[in-house]
Every structure is written in structure tokens, then in C-alpha cells.
Amino acid sequence: MTENPGFVLWFTGLSGAGKTTLAVALERELRERGVRVERLDGDTVRESLTADLGFSKEDRDKNIQRVTFVAKLLSRNNVGVLASFISPYAETRDYVRSQVTNFIEIFVDAPLEVCADRDVKGLYAKAFAGEIENFTGVSDPYEPPQNPDIHIRTDQQTVEESLQSILTWLEEHNLIPERVTL
């Protein structure tokens, strides 16, 4: 394993924007480079660490506070954290930034219609029909980052192009080693 500084890549965006897809691809690439990395995903965390929470603003904030604690422990021990969370509120993301080592906000951006078209779980259809309360982007707000460190447009870029943008940024900021090609 390569000893790199810890960091927290915070993937934020609407459900279906591509946060998890990018984080999984990035995790694979970073592991191939020998980077110590852990991936925290909203769906997975809600099955364990925050299973007791709902989707009210208060519960969403508690969810992110718990995840922040885990990310803080990992990043200060030189682990790269890939955190994929809708995290709809700017104030909450600012809190994470203030708490962790090398916070990098990645806005995974796609229009609501594109996200709804990608929805394999049918959640958007239920939200549009009023069957799901507090659904981000439909019946609950999403505050897009005003100045993200990295802005990815998944409706305009392929996964590979998006991944390369993130890798280039991390290399330029000396957070990961450059890929060695033979």
C-alpha cells in the first residue's frame, strides 16, 4: 500500500445522478494504485450505522454527522474516503468540510429528468405520485454546491471521462500517485 495523505471525496447530487457508480469505479482504480481507500455509500450506511433514522431534515443531518465521524477517523489515519451521499443541504456539507482532513466536494450533477429516467427502483415515480414524502429534488429541496472542488456532469460525460476528471484533480493536488504506465 502507498502512504498518501488521508482525504474525503464527498460525492453529492440527486438520487440517480451517478454518485455510487463513480465511487465504485474510483475505488477500483485507487486500489490498483495501492491507495488505502474505504467507500461509504448512503444506501449501505442506512442499512447499518443509521438504520434508526428517517428522511426528515433533522434525521438527514444526524445521518451525515455520524458518517462524518467515521470519515474523520479514516482520513486522519491516511485513508482515502469515498463518501456517496445525497447530502442535500449546503450547511451540512460545510459542516463535513470543517471536520475532516482534505475534504473535496464533488458535485455529481444531472438534471432531475435524467435522474428519474435512470431510476431502477421506481422511487421517482412514487415521489411524483406523492407516495414518498421528503424525496430530494421532488418534495424536498436540494441545494446544489455553489463552488464544488470538482463538478461532474454525468448527463454530458461518460463514466470514464468523469473518473478521469477526478483522478487528474487528485494527482494535481498530490493526494494520489500518478498511474505508472509501462
N, C-alpha and C positions, 0 to 999 in steps of 0.2 A: 504494500500500500504506500502511496505517495503521501508525504506530510504536507498538507496545504492548510491555509487558514480556514477556519470554520466560516460558514456563510448560511444565510437563509434566503432561498429563492421563493418569493411569495407569489404564487400564481393566482390572480384574482380575475373574475369575469363571470358572466352569466352561466347558468347551467347549460351544458351543451356547447360551450364556446371552444372547448378543446384543452382545458387545463390538465386533466388527468392524462390524456393522450400524449401531450408534450412532456409531462413529468416522467412518464414511463419511458419514453424514448430517451430523454436526457439521463435518467438513472442508468440505463443500459450503457450509454456512451461514457458516462463518468466512471462507472465501474471498470469498463475496458481500459480506461486510462489510469486505473489504480487509485482513484479518488475515493476516500471514505465518504459514503453518502447514505442517507436514510430518506425515505419518501413517506410523507404524511398526507393522507387523502381524506377529504371531507366525508365521503361515504363510509370509509373504513373506520375513521375515528368515531363517527356517530354510532357505530355498532359496538364500541367498547368504551373508550375513555369518556365519551359524553352521551352515552345511551339514555341518560336521565333527562336530557334537555330537549325542548321543543324548538319551534322556529320563531318565537317572539323576538323582538329586538333584545330584550334582556337575556334570553337564552342564547341567542346568537353571539352576544358579547361574551357570555360565560364560556361558550364553546371555544372562541378564539383565545380567551385568556388562558385556558387550560393547554391549548395547543402551543401557545406562546411559551409557556413554562417548559414544555418538552423541547421545543426548538431552541430555546435559550441554553438548556443543558447540553444539547448536542453541539450547537455551534461554538460554544465556548470551549469545547473539547476537540476542536478542529475537525468537526464533521460537517459536511455539506448537507443542508436540509432542503428538500424539495417539498414545499407545502402547497397543496392544491385545495383552496377554499374559496367559495363564492365571496365571502367576506364583503358584504355589500356597503358597509359604512366606512367612509374615509377616516373618521375619528378612530375607529377600531384598528384600521391598518396603520395609522400613525402611532398608536399605542404599541403595536408589534415592533415597528421600526425603532422606537425608543428603548426597547427591552432586549433586543438580540444583537449578536455580532454580525456585521456585514449584511445588513438587510437589503435585498434587491427586490423591488416591486416589479412584477411582470404583469402587465395588463394584457390578458388574453381576450381580445376584442373580436366579437362577431355580432352582427345585427340580430335582434330578437327573432325575426322571421327565420333566419338561418339556424339559430339555436333550436327553435321549435321544430323545424324540418328534420334536424338531426336526432331529435328526442326518441330514443328507442324504448324508453319506459312509459311514454304516454303522459308524462307529468304536465307538459304544457297544455295539452288538450283538456286535461282535468282542471287545470288552473284557469284557462279561458272560460270553461263552463261553470266556474265558481265552486268546484268541488274541493279545491285545495286553497286554504287560507294562507296568507303571508308568503306567497310564492314570489320570489325575487324577480323583478322585471315585469310582472303582471299585476299582482295585487300588493306588492311590497316594493319599496324603492331599491334601486342600485345606483350608488354614487360612483361613477367612473373615476379612476385616478386622473388628476389634473396634470401631473408631471411624473409618470412612471419612469423607472430606470430603463425599462425595456417595454416597447409597445409592439405586440404581435397581432396581426390581422389574419385570423385563421380563415376568413372568407376570401382572402386575396393571396395567401401564401400556402404552399404545401407544408406538410408536417416537417419534411426535410429542410425546407427554406427557413421555417420558424426555428427549428432546432439549431441550425447553423447561426442564425442571428444571436441566439442566446449563448452558444459556445464562443463565438467571436467576442462578445461583450465580456464574458468571464475570463477569456485569455488576455484580452487587452487590460483588464484590471488585476491581472496576476493572481486570480483566485483558483485557477486550474492550470495544469501543464498543457502546453500545445501538443496536438497529436503528432506523433512521430511517424513519418511515412518513409518506407524503405524503397 
